[in-house]
C-alpha cells in the first residue's frame, strides 16, 4: 500500500530555522497525530507537503515517488486558517471545489450532498459561510477537504472550535477515511483526543521531530509504577525486595517496582494482611510525554 514519506525537510526564514531535518512517514490506513507547541513547525511541514511552500532541503514522496501536481490534486487539505469564500453559499462552494478537482457536475453535487449530510450541515447548504457558527464553518472546511474523495488527508487543527458532538462526528469521519486506506495526518493541541484516536504520533519541537511512534511505544518506560488502594494495618510493610511504597493518602500507595514480580509480591503481601480494592499500573499519558519531551529539550538547549 502507498506510503506518504516526509524525508529530511528543512526550511529557514532568514536566520530562523523553521524545520531542521524533519522525517516521518504515514502509512495507508493510518491516523498520524502531529503535535507540538505553537511555532514548532507543524504548519510549515504541512504546507511543504501541499506544495504551498518549498523546502530548502528534503523531499516529500508518495508511493516512492516525489509528490507532484497530479498527486497534490488527490490530497484533501484543511488549513488552520479557514480557506473558504465567506460570502459564497455552502453548497455552491463545495460543488465548485469538487469541480476544480475534476468531478463532473453530477458527481460534484452528489458529493456535496453526502458530506454536508454526514457532517451535520445539510440544512445550511443555502447559507453563506460567513453566517455560520465557527463550529459549522469548521465542518464545512472538512467537507471541502473530503468532497473529491482524496487519496491523502492533511488536516491542520481540524478539531479546533468544535463541541463534543462535532468532535465525535469528525473523529468517526477520519477513522472511516483511514479504514478505506487513506493516510491521515492531522495536528492538534487536544492531546487526549490524539492519544485516543491516532495509530502513531510525532512530537515536533523547534523544527525537529523529537519523538515518534505508537502510543504504546511512546508510553513505554523503565520506571514501573502502580496505584494501590486497599485497607491494611498502619504497621503493614510488605516483604517485597525491589519495590518501594509511597503513601498517597489514607489507604492509597504509589508502588515503584523493578519488575512485575516485585509488584506482585506487594499485592500478595497486601492480600495477606488486608483487602485490596484496586491495583493498577500507572503509565504516562501523551500529555505527560509531551511535557517531558519539551522540558528535556529546553534543558538540553
N, C-alpha and C positions, 0 to 999 in steps of 0.2 A: 504494500500500500504506500502511496506517496507520503513524503515527509517534508514539512517546512523546516528548512535549516537556516539558522542565523549564525554566520561564521565570522568571528573576529571583527565585529563592527566597531569603527572608531569615528568620532565626529568632534570637531572643535569649532568654537565660535571665538575667534581671536585667541586669547590666552586661556579661555575656559574650555576644559576638556569635558564635553557633554557625555561622550561614550568612550570607553577605554577597553577595547577588545572584548566586547560582549558576544558570547557564543552560547547557543542552546538550540534545541530542536523541538518541534511539536509534531507528534505522530498523528496519522489519520485516526479519527475517532477519539481523540484525546482532548480533554479540557486542561489547558495550561494557565495557571494563575501567575500573573506578572506583577509583583508587589514591590513597593519601595516608597520612600518619602517623596514629598513634592520636590521636583527638580532632580530626581535621581537618574532620569534618563529613559523612563518608560515611554513617554510620548514620542521622543526623538527616535527611539527604536522602531516604534510602530509606523512613524512617518517614512522612515527609510524602507521598511517592508513594502509600503504602498507606493514608493517612488516619489512621494511628495517632497522628500529631502534626499539629497545624495550624500552618502557616507564618504569620509575621506579615505577609509580603508575598509576591507571586508567585503562580504558577499552574502546575498540572500538567495537561497536555492529552493526550488520546488521540484520534487521527484528527480533530484540530482542535477538539475539544470538551472542556470541563473534565471531569476524571475524577470520576465519581460512584459511588454504591454499586454500580450494575449493572456498571460497568467493573471495580471493585475485586474483585467476585466472580470475575472472569475472570483475576485476577492470581495467579500462583504465587509465594509469598513464602517465603524461607528466612532466618530471623533468625540473627544471630551467636550469640546465646544460645539454646540448643536449646529449642524451644517445645512439645515433646511431653509427653504424660502419662506419667510414668515408670513407673507401675505398671499401665499398660494394655498388652495384648499388641499386638505389631506389626501383625498382620493386622487385628485388630478396630479398631485405631486408624486405619489407613489407610482402611478401609471407612467408618468413622464420618465422617472428614474429607471423603471423597468425597461422602457423602450430604449433608453440610452445604452442599456446593457445588452440589447439585441433581441428582446422579446417582441413578438408581433402584438398587435393591438388587443386581440382576444386573450392571449396568454398573459399579457401585462395586466389587463383588467381582472382576470381570474386570480392572479397572484395578489393583487391589491386587496380584493375581497377576502381572500383566505387569511392574509396576515393581519388585516385590521380586525377580523373576527377573532383570530387566535389571541391577539394581544389586547383585546377588550376595547378597541376604539372604533368599532364598526359604526356606531351611532354618530361619530364625529367626522365621517368622511367628507361631508359638505362644509366643514368649518375651516376657517383659515388657521394655520398653525399657530400664529401669534395669539389666538384667542383661547388656546388650550392651556390647561394647567401644566406646570413644569413636568409633573409625572407623566401626563399623557403625551407631551412633546417627546419625552424620552422613549415612550412606547412607539411612537411614530418613527423616531430616529432608528430604532432597532428594526422596524418593518422595512425601512429604506435599505438597510444592510442585507435583508433576507429576501427581498422581493424578486431577485433574479436567480434564486436558488444557488448561492455561491458554493464554490469548492473549498474555500478557506474563509474563516471568520476572524477578523482582527477588531477587537472592541475595546475602546478606551473609556474606562469608568462607566460601564453600561448600567450599573445599579444605582448610580448617583441620583438622589432625589426621589427614589421610589418608596412607596409604602410597602408594608409586609406582604400584602396580597399581590402587588405588582412584582415584588422580588420573587415570590414563589412562581408566578407565571413565567417570568423571564428565565428563571433557573430551569424550569421544565423545558422551555424552548431551546436553551443552549444544550442541555443534555440530549434532547431529541436530535439536534443537529449533529452532535458528536456520535450518537448511535447510528446515524446514516453514513458515517465515515468522514465527516468534516473535521479537520483540525481547528480547534477553537482556542485562541489566545485572548485573554482579557486582563485588564488591570483593574484593581480595586483597592480601596483603603479599608474595606469591610473584611478583615482577616478571618473572622469566624465563618463568614459565608464562603470565602475562598477555601478554607480548610474543609468545609463540608462538601463543597461542590467539585473541587478540582482533583484530577488524577495526579498531576505533578505541579510543582510550584518553583518559580525562580525569584530570588530576592536580589534586587539591584540596589547598590549604594554608590553614590558619587560616580555614576557612569560605569561601574564594574559589577558583574554578576558575582555575588559573594557567597551564594548558596543555591543549590538546585537539586531537586529530587522529588520522590513521592513524599507524602505527608509522613508515612511510617519511617522512611529513611531520614527525613529531617528531624523527626522526634526521637530517633534513637539516641541513647545517652549511656555513658559508662556509669553514671551515678543512679543506681536503682533506688526508687523511693516508693513507699506505700502509705496509705492512710488507714489507720487502725482505730476503730471505735468499739468500745466494749465496757463491761463492768468487771473490774478486777480490784483486789485489795490494794490499798495505798502502798503497802510494802512490797508489792509484786515487782520482781526484777527477773526478766526472762534469762534462762541459761541458753544463750544463742550467740556463740562466737561469730564474729564478723558482722554483727548487727548492732545498730545504735538507735535508741529510742529517745525522742524529744517530745515532752508533753506539749500539747497544743491547747489544752483546756481540760475541763473535767471529763474524764473518760475518753479522751482523744489523744492519739500519739502520731507523730511522724516517724516512720521506720525507714532508716537508711541501712542498706544491706549490701554486702559484697557479692552476694549471689542469691538466687531464688531459694536455694536450700536454707540459707541463713534466715531468710524472711519466713519460710515455712516453719522453721524452728521457733520463731517468735509466736506464730499463730498457735502452734501446738502447746506452747507454754501457757498462752493466754486462755486457751480452751480448758487446760488442766486446772487453772486457778479461778476461772470465772466464765463470763458469757461474752462472746464476740458477736457484735451486730453488723460490723462492716470491716472488710479488709480489701482495699482497692489499690491497685498500682497507680501511681501518680506519674503522668507523662507530660512534658511541656506542650503547651498549645502553640499554634502558629504565631500568635501574638507574642508569647514568651520568646520563641525563636527569633522573631523579627527584632524585638527589642534587644535581645542578647547579641545578635549579629551586628546590628547597628552600633551598639555600645562598644563592642570589641573593635570594630573598625575605627571608631572615633578615638579609642585609647591608643590603638596602633599608630594612628596618624599623629 
